Amino acid sequence: MTASAHYRAPFGPQGANPIDAATATKLLSIALSRGGDHADLFFEYRAAGGLVFDEGILKSASRGVSMGVGVRVQAGDATGYAYVEDLEWDSMKRAAETAAQIAAGGGSLKPTQIAPVSIARRYELGSVSLDAPGPMKRELLERAAKAASSFDKRIIKSEASFAEEIREVLLFTADGKMAHDVQPLLRFGVRVIAEQDGKRQEGSSGGGGRTTLAYFDTLSPEVHAKRAVDQAIMMLDAREAPAGQFEVVLAPGDSGILLHEAVGHGLEADFNRKGTSNYSGQIGKVVASELCTVVDDATLLQSRGSINVDDEGNEPMRSVLIEKGNLVGYMHDRHSAKHFGLQPTGNGRRESFAAVPMPRMTNTMLLAGPHDPDEIVRSVKRGVFAKKFGGGQVDIANGDFVFSLTESYLIEDGKITSPLKGVNLIGNGPDVMRRVSMLGNDVEVSDGIWTCGKDGQSVPVGVGCPTIKIDSITVGGTKVG
């Protein structure tokens, strides 16, 4: 995909003032002038916009652009980093000189001759949403809000939002790589509040990905509005959640956020390089039920977490992390891969040019198992069906977690019955993975809503899983039994 003519980085190959290999080589030479094992340049241009429709009007509209370059020098385990938003030569030179100060003494490493690398095309689009007229996007929001209010008279508030961006990146590395990518992204969301007999409940639905407005040809604003309304109305009749140890069935798709947080972060190699993950030193050992195979897969077409190239110039692939219960690998950036004597997996990601890259997930999924989803539910005498997750907290060092559920139900005698409120799942990620006793054949990937935070940086990600039965997990509720 090429950048929109309206939103094109001036430094990019098609831009007004492209950064060429000769300029990049000069900057890399300055960055390595005091020594160091590696250096790279990360140019980024980001154009973003947002709309919020609330109380019958377009409540807010925003549009912004950011641009800059980050210069990184690595010397052993130390990293020097500097960035500037001014791409004049003197400014970029100062950034390279600043990053170089991490190294001591004269430098002997020289940049390799730079050549473009071929990258995948996982989200090549004919158009981008930022180019679409504003009234067209406003209409999508208005349709969602109006539909939500019309579906049920108990809906007292409906809000719709739309966020979009284009991120164009250009990378140069001291070992001779040049990579260029344009990464589109959009996210649509609907939130409603229902009220009855003094009780209020929220419902929400949303989606998107690295796609165009054609997304709405399949999942219209009205579809998302109906999902949000159904959730809110259903939860008006929710019972107090039971507390104690229960069998829990996780719904396919978004339940993968539990896997992402409680297991995935512990498989990012920087934590294992430092020995602070529960999975440190566990390669080759059994860490989950033999039913479980976990992958991080950046190759999914137009998925929110997919990327053609990571923020270090490496192509991300489909990395198997846990295979039939055995830990077989971590997600690596350049630094951790060098530490373990391996090749980078293409998981070096950063929030922007102002941040250093680190191992991050893309689309992290638990693969399908052999069981029919209905069979899984029928196997539960009394338990909880977890359909939608809210916020959560995780201790990466040991995998302990607490997650709140925004939509969940009681399972009684093999049937999903009453909706529940106030449900929290409390447990340990590795322990939960060992307690997986049934795994559905219905794996789903989340519909483009998740953003992952780590060390102050946020990046878009995807999660996915099939229906999962966990034999025993602590349910934190307000009713005993």
Buried (B, 14 or more C-beta within 10 A) or exposed (E): BEBBEEBBBBBBBBBEEBBEBEBBBBBBBBBBBBBBBBBBBBBBBBBBBBBBBBEEEBEEBEEEEBBBBBBBBBBEEEBBBBBBEEBEEEBBBBBBBBBBEBBEEEBEBEBEEBEEBEBBEBBBBEEBBBEBEEEEBBEBBBBBBBBBBEBBEBBEBBBBBBBBBBBBBBBBBBBBBBBBBBBBBBBBBBBBBBBBEEEBBBBBBBBBBBBBBEBBEEBBBBBBBBBBBBBBBBBBEBBEBBBEEBBBBBBBBBBBBBBBBBBBBBBBBBBBBEEEBBBBEBBEEEBBBEBBBBBBBBBBEBBBBBBBBBBBBBBBBBBBBBBEBBBBBBBBBBBBBBBBEEEBBBBBBBBBBBBBBBBBBBBBBBBBBEBEBEBBBEBBEEBBBBBBBBEBEBBBEBBBBBBBBBBBBBBEEBEBEEBBBBBBBEBBBBBBBBBBBBBBBBBBBBBBBBEBEBEEBEBBBBBBBBBBBBBBBBBBBEEEE
